[in-house]
Structure formats: C-alpha cells, structure tokens
Amino acid sequence: MTKGVGREATLLAFDYGEKRIGVAIGNGLTGQARALVVVPNRNREFRFEAVGKLIGEWRPDALVVGLPCHPDGTPHEMTQLAKRFGNQLNGRFNLPVAWVDERYSSVAADLDMRESGMAGEMRDAEAARIILQQYLDGLSDELH
C-alpha cells in the first residue's frame, strides 16, 4: 500500500476525464470499493472545490488515480493530464497518491453497468470503482 497508510485505510479513487471525474470510495480492511459520484470537470476551481468537499466528508488516508495508457502500455495525452491531476491532489490536500493502470476500466465499467442495470451517468464513478478495486485486490495479493 502507499507508504505510511495502514490496512484499515479509507481510500478515494479517481477516474480523471476532461469532462467528468469519476470518484469511488473503498477501504483496505474490507477490500471493497464502491462507485460514489461523478464530478463535472468544468474548470480547475470547480474541480478542486468538489474534490475538497469529498475529502472533507470521507477523510481518506490516501488517494488512488487511474493512469490511462495505450493498450501496449505507452502513455498518451490523457496519461499526462491524469498524472498532473494526481500531483495536484497531492499538493493541495497533502495526501499520498497511488497510481493504477486503468487500461480497459471504462470498457469493464460499461459491461458491469449493463449487467447490473446501473444508470449510464454513473459510468465514470463505476470506472473509478474498478480502478480502486484493482488497487485493493493488489493489496490483498501482497498480504498473502
């Protein structure tokens, strides 16, 4: 897990997009993540005010940000934007940030939502849940 964060840590995860940011909440102890909300990405001030409210409400110990890449793992334009967002989260809120390869998280979110009948407007939050679940699953693998 991110240095200095215990197993019982509460985590907020983000699926960064130019128009919307999906947010999920999870806990290292339970190993479960759930979709929380989609934040419109109107501008920097709006984005960080909304994220600040979520951080104030949920009091996470660490943050997880999905890092988009091409299928072969090479970075693209969104990789750099997501990286900058995560670095800004760390700088503004002084919380550790972990990165998760998010290739195919949106595709998996679409599939999960179709199977469960979930509303389409939660797609980005569901993608954040998948990113966070992938992170939590990696933690449990490290402990066994």
C-alpha positions as YAML, in Angstrom:
chain: A
units: angstrom
residues:
- id: 1
  name: MET
  ca: [0.00, 0.00, 0.00]
- id: 2
  name: THR
  ca: [1.07, 3.60, -0.25]
- id: 3
  name: LYS
  ca: [3.81, 4.28, 2.30]
- id: 4
  name: GLY
  ca: [2.51, 5.30, 5.71]
- id: 5
  name: VAL
  ca: [-1.03, 4.03, 5.08]
- id: 6
  name: GLY
  ca: [-2.32, 1.10, 7.14]
- id: 7
  name: ARG
  ca: [-4.55, -1.81, 6.14]
- id: 8
  name: GLU
  ca: [-7.64, -0.10, 7.56]
- id: 9
  name: ALA
  ca: [-7.13, 2.89, 5.28]
- id: 10
  name: THR
  ca: [-10.05, 4.66, 3.66]
- id: 11
  name: LEU
  ca: [-9.28, 5.42, 0.02]
- id: 12
  name: LEU
  ca: [-10.81, 7.73, -2.56]
- id: 13
  name: ALA
  ca: [-10.16, 6.84, -6.19]
- id: 14
  name: PHE
  ca: [-10.48, 8.98, -9.29]
- id: 15
  name: ASP
  ca: [-11.06, 8.24, -12.96]
- id: 16
  name: TYR
  ca: [-9.93, 11.56, -14.45]
- id: 17
  name: GLY
  ca: [-11.55, 12.80, -17.64]
- id: 18
  name: GLU
  ca: [-11.60, 16.16, -19.39]
- id: 19
  name: LYS
  ca: [-15.40, 16.43, -18.95]
- id: 20
  name: ARG
  ca: [-16.09, 14.25, -15.89]
- id: 21
  name: ILE
  ca: [-14.19, 12.77, -12.98]
- id: 22
  name: GLY
  ca: [-15.48, 9.51, -11.56]
- id: 23
  name: VAL
  ca: [-14.99, 9.01, -7.83]
- id: 24
  name: ALA
  ca: [-15.11, 5.81, -5.78]
- id: 25
  name: ILE
  ca: [-14.64, 5.05, -2.08]
- id: 26
  name: GLY
  ca: [-13.08, 1.98, -0.57]
- id: 27
  name: ASN
  ca: [-11.44, 0.51, 2.48]
- id: 28
  name: GLY
  ca: [-8.32, -1.59, 2.80]
- id: 29
  name: LEU
  ca: [-9.75, -3.66, 5.65]
- id: 30
  name: THR
  ca: [-12.87, -4.78, 3.80]
- id: 31
  name: GLY
  ca: [-11.11, -4.85, 0.43]
- id: 32
  name: GLN
  ca: [-14.25, -3.46, -1.18]
- id: 33
  name: ALA
  ca: [-14.76, -0.40, -3.39]
- id: 34
  name: ARG
  ca: [-17.99, 1.26, -4.47]
- id: 35
  name: ALA
  ca: [-18.86, 3.94, -7.01]
- id: 36
  name: LEU
  ca: [-19.53, 7.23, -5.25]
- id: 37
  name: VAL
  ca: [-20.19, 10.19, -7.55]
- id: 38
  name: VAL
  ca: [-19.30, 11.84, -10.85]
- id: 39
  name: VAL
  ca: [-17.85, 15.35, -10.60]
- id: 40
  name: PRO
  ca: [-18.26, 17.62, -13.63]
- id: 41
  name: ASN
  ca: [-14.81, 18.82, -14.69]
- id: 42
  name: ARG
  ca: [-15.85, 22.39, -15.51]
- id: 43
  name: ASN
  ca: [-12.61, 24.10, -14.52]
- id: 44
  name: ARG
  ca: [-9.77, 23.80, -12.02]
- id: 45
  name: GLU
  ca: [-11.51, 25.81, -9.27]
- id: 46
  name: PHE
  ca: [-14.77, 23.83, -9.54]
- id: 47
  name: ARG
  ca: [-12.92, 20.50, -9.74]
- id: 48
  name: PHE
  ca: [-10.83, 21.05, -6.61]
- id: 49
  name: GLU
  ca: [-13.66, 22.60, -4.62]
- id: 50
  name: ALA
  ca: [-15.78, 19.49, -5.30]
- id: 51
  name: VAL
  ca: [-12.89, 17.12, -4.53]
- id: 52
  name: GLY
  ca: [-12.10, 19.09, -1.36]
- id: 53
  name: LYS
  ca: [-15.66, 18.59, -0.14]
- id: 54
  name: LEU
  ca: [-15.41, 14.84, -0.78]
- id: 55
  name: ILE
  ca: [-12.09, 14.66, 1.06]
- id: 56
  name: GLY
  ca: [-13.60, 16.62, 3.96]
- id: 57
  name: GLU
  ca: [-16.60, 14.31, 4.10]
- id: 58
  name: TRP
  ca: [-14.85, 10.94, 3.72]
- id: 59
  name: ARG
  ca: [-11.46, 11.76, 5.33]
- id: 60
  name: PRO
  ca: [-9.40, 9.36, 3.17]
- id: 61
  name: ASP
  ca: [-5.93, 8.24, 4.24]
- id: 62
  name: ALA
  ca: [-4.77, 8.09, 0.62]
- id: 63
  name: LEU
  ca: [-5.92, 8.69, -2.94]
- id: 64
  name: VAL
  ca: [-5.78, 6.44, -5.99]
- id: 65
  name: VAL
  ca: [-5.74, 7.85, -9.51]
- id: 66
  name: GLY
  ca: [-6.25, 5.83, -12.67]
- id: 67
  name: LEU
  ca: [-3.43, 6.24, -15.17]
- id: 68
  name: PRO
  ca: [-4.69, 5.79, -18.74]
- id: 69
  name: CYS
  ca: [-2.34, 4.31, -21.32]
- id: 70
  name: HIS
  ca: [-2.48, 2.85, -24.79]
- id: 71
  name: PRO
  ca: [-3.19, -0.91, -24.88]
- id: 72
  name: ASP
  ca: [0.56, -1.55, -25.26]
- id: 73
  name: GLY
  ca: [1.24, 0.46, -22.08]
- id: 74
  name: THR
  ca: [2.69, 3.55, -23.72]
- id: 75
  name: PRO
  ca: [1.48, 6.93, -22.44]
- id: 76
  name: HIS
  ca: [-0.77, 9.29, -24.39]
- id: 77
  name: GLU
  ca: [-2.23, 12.78, -23.85]
- id: 78
  name: MET
  ca: [-4.64, 11.69, -21.10]
- id: 79
  name: THR
  ca: [-1.80, 9.95, -19.24]
- id: 80
  name: GLN
  ca: [-0.13, 13.30, -18.65]
- id: 81
  name: LEU
  ca: [-3.42, 15.03, -17.70]
- id: 82
  name: ALA
  ca: [-4.26, 12.31, -15.15]
- id: 83
  name: LYS
  ca: [-0.71, 12.45, -13.78]
- id: 84
  name: ARG
  ca: [-0.95, 16.23, -13.36]
- id: 85
  name: PHE
  ca: [-4.35, 15.87, -11.65]
- id: 86
  name: GLY
  ca: [-2.91, 13.33, -9.18]
- id: 87
  name: ASN
  ca: [0.11, 15.52, -8.48]
- id: 88
  name: GLN
  ca: [-2.20, 18.49, -7.86]
- id: 89
  name: LEU
  ca: [-4.29, 16.37, -5.47]
- id: 90
  name: ASN
  ca: [-1.15, 15.50, -3.54]
- id: 91
  name: GLY
  ca: [-0.01, 19.14, -3.45]
- id: 92
  name: ARG
  ca: [-3.37, 20.62, -2.46]
- id: 93
  name: PHE
  ca: [-4.56, 18.05, 0.06]
- id: 94
  name: ASN
  ca: [-1.23, 16.63, 1.29]
- id: 95
  name: LEU
  ca: [-2.42, 13.05, 0.86]
- id: 96
  name: PRO
  ca: [-0.39, 10.24, -0.69]
- id: 97
  name: VAL
  ca: [-1.42, 9.29, -4.23]
- id: 98
  name: ALA
  ca: [-1.10, 5.81, -5.73]
- id: 99
  name: TRP
  ca: [-1.36, 5.19, -9.47]
- id: 100
  name: VAL
  ca: [-3.24, 2.31, -11.08]
- id: 101
  name: ASP
  ca: [-3.02, 1.29, -14.73]
- id: 102
  name: GLU
  ca: [-6.58, 1.89, -15.88]
- id: 103
  name: ARG
  ca: [-6.48, 0.36, -19.34]
- id: 104
  name: TYR
  ca: [-9.94, -1.01, -20.10]
- id: 105
  name: SER
  ca: [-11.56, 0.30, -16.88]
- id: 106
  name: SER
  ca: [-14.23, 2.17, -18.87]
- id: 107
  name: VAL
  ca: [-14.93, -0.91, -21.00]
- id: 108
  name: ALA
  ca: [-15.26, -3.00, -17.83]
- id: 109
  name: ALA
  ca: [-17.49, -0.31, -16.29]
- id: 110
  name: ASP
  ca: [-19.81, -0.43, -19.31]
- id: 111
  name: LEU
  ca: [-20.06, -4.20, -19.02]
- id: 112
  name: ASP
  ca: [-20.69, -4.14, -15.24]
- id: 113
  name: MET
  ca: [-23.34, -1.46, -15.64]
- id: 114
  name: ARG
  ca: [-25.16, -3.34, -18.39]
- id: 115
  name: GLU
  ca: [-25.18, -6.49, -16.27]
- id: 116
  name: SER
  ca: [-26.47, -4.68, -13.16]
- id: 117
  name: GLY
  ca: [-28.83, -2.24, -14.90]
- id: 118
  name: MET
  ca: [-26.97, 0.76, -13.43]
- id: 119
  name: ALA
  ca: [-27.64, 4.22, -14.90]
- id: 120
  name: GLY
  ca: [-25.22, 5.42, -17.60]
- id: 121
  name: GLU
  ca: [-24.43, 8.71, -15.86]
- id: 122
  name: MET
  ca: [-22.51, 6.74, -13.21]
- id: 123
  name: ARG
  ca: [-20.13, 5.22, -15.79]
- id: 124
  name: ASP
  ca: [-17.14, 7.29, -14.67]
- id: 125
  name: ALA
  ca: [-17.76, 6.53, -10.99]
- id: 126
  name: GLU
  ca: [-18.03, 2.84, -11.86]
- id: 127
  name: ALA
  ca: [-14.70, 3.11, -13.73]
- id: 128
  name: ALA
  ca: [-13.20, 4.67, -10.57]
- id: 129
  name: ARG
  ca: [-14.62, 1.75, -8.56]
- id: 130
  name: ILE
  ca: [-12.92, -0.72, -10.90]
- id: 131
  name: ILE
  ca: [-9.62, 1.19, -10.58]
- id: 132
  name: LEU
  ca: [-9.88, 1.17, -6.78]
- id: 133
  name: GLN
  ca: [-10.93, -2.49, -6.66]
- id: 134
  name: GLN
  ca: [-7.90, -3.36, -8.78]
- id: 135
  name: TYR
  ca: [-5.72, -1.46, -6.28]
- id: 136
  name: LEU
  ca: [-7.36, -3.18, -3.28]
- id: 137
  name: ASP
  ca: [-7.03, -6.60, -4.92]
- id: 138
  name: GLY
  ca: [-3.33, -5.91, -5.39]
- id: 139
  name: LEU
  ca: [-3.04, -5.11, -1.68]
- id: 140
  name: SER
  ca: [-4.63, -8.37, -0.65]
- id: 141
  name: ASP
  ca: [-2.26, -10.24, -3.02]
- id: 142
  name: GLU
  ca: [0.70, -8.56, -1.27]
- id: 143
  name: LEU
  ca: [-0.56, -9.72, 2.14]
- id: 144
  name: HIS
  ca: [-0.93, -13.39, 1.18]
...
